[in-house]
Amino acid sequence: MNVSVRKVRDVAVVAVDGRLDAVTGPDLDATLRDLVDAGAAKIVLDLGDTFYVSSAGLRVMLVTAKRLTAKAGELRVCSLTEHVQEVFDISGFASLLNVCPTADEALGGF
């Protein structure tokens, strides 16, 4: 898994490339935790190049969303692949997190 971070205005856009699972989840969690600890309140998690998400990956997103909510911030997830969208639908995460079709739409809502 590769993680890249870029800033668009006051929003951190975090792109995940590869698998998000129990092995790679801690790396993403550390990146997201560092962003929140550094003051980021708005994060877009771009999963357009993520082809697999396990329950451990979902947990990372939920914990980050809770951290941001506690700081009056928000996590938005975008660009879900068909397989990842299915995981979100089955797990109920599609209704727990703010899911947007594209990064531009996620950014436009802030």
Sequence and secondary structure as in RCSB ss.txt:
>XXXX:A:sequence
MNVSVRKVRDVAVVAVDGRLDAVTGPDLDATLRDLVDAGAAKIVLDLGDTFYVSSAGLRVMLVTAKRLTAKAGEL
RVCSLTEHVQEVFDISGFASLLNVCPTADEALGGF
>XXXX:A:secstr
 EEEEEEETTEEEEEEEEEESTTTHHHHHHHHHHHHHTT  EEEEEEEEEEEE HHHHHHHHHHHHHHHHTT EE
EEE   HHHHHHHHHHTHHHHSEEESSHHHHHHT 
